[in-house]
Amino acid sequence: MAEADQERDRPPVHRIIRSDGQQDGLTRQSFSSYDMAYEQLERYYGDLCCSDDDQIDYVIVEMNPPPAV
């Protein structure tokens, strides 16, 4: 199989990114699907109080999979 075909066949990696560009426990994880990342964010936001003081915003992004070794 050609290298380009192998690259295309690998599933995407999803990451959670902070709006302020910093890293934390959420941003250091990677997920095999958007849904898995979303569920992690749901758990995080569910544990927060209703206050939005100092709330950090997160987004889920699809990253290119790492090259095969």
N, C-alpha and C positions, 0 to 999 in steps of 0.2 A: 504494500500500500504506500502511496506517495506521502511524503511528509505533510503536504498541504491537506490531504484527505484525513490524515490522523488528527491534525489540528482542528479541522472542522467537526470531526466526530466526538471530540471531547466535550463534555457538558460545561456550560458556563459556570463561573464562580461568582457568587453574589457576596458583596461586602456592605456593611453598614458604615456610613460616613457621617461624621459630625459636621454641623454647619460652621463651626469655628475652626475646623481643620485640626483640632487636637485629637489625641488617641486615648482610648479607655478600654475597658473590658469588652464592650460591644464592638468597637472598631477593630479589635485584634482578631476577631473571629471571621471565618469564611463559611459560606453556606452553599450547599449544592443546588438550592432552589430559592427563588424569590419568596415563596410561601414560608420556607423555614426561617428566613431572615425576618420576615414580617411577624411571625409568631414570637420570635425572640423580642422584637420591639414591643409587641403587645404586652408581653410579660413585664418588660421594663416599665412601660408607661402605666400599667396596671398597679405597680407597686408604689407609684408616686402619689403624693397627696394632691388634692384638687388645686393647690396653689401653683401658679405659673411663674413664681419668683425664680430667677436664675435657671429657667428651664432651657435645656439644650435641645436643639432640633436635630433630627437624624434623617438621612435619606438612604435608600437601598439602591445600590448601583450594581450593574453587571460588569464584571471584569473579564478581560481575555484570559482564558485558561493558561497556566504556565506551560512552557514548552516541554515536550517529552524528553526524557533523558536517555 
